Amino acid sequence: MSDKPEFDAQAVIDAMAPLIGIEIAPDFREGVATILKMAADMAELVLSAPIGDADPSGPAFEA
């Protein structure tokens, strides 16, 4: 069992929608929650990659 709390997409919608000035219609909340959960799962996968201080960084491009 993980000590990390489960991602609550509905709470994120409730907190973020007013903050950024949008209203999520009730018919769309479940779809928005599904996409937020998917994004959270992808972020967790990326953040769980073992990267050390000695690992090389990617190239930097300057304009």
Residue pairs with C-beta under 8 A, 6 or more apart in sequence:
7 36
7 37
7 40
9 32
9 33
9 34
9 36
9 37
9 40
10 29
10 33
12 36
13 24
13 29
13 32
13 33
13 36
17 23
17 24
24 32
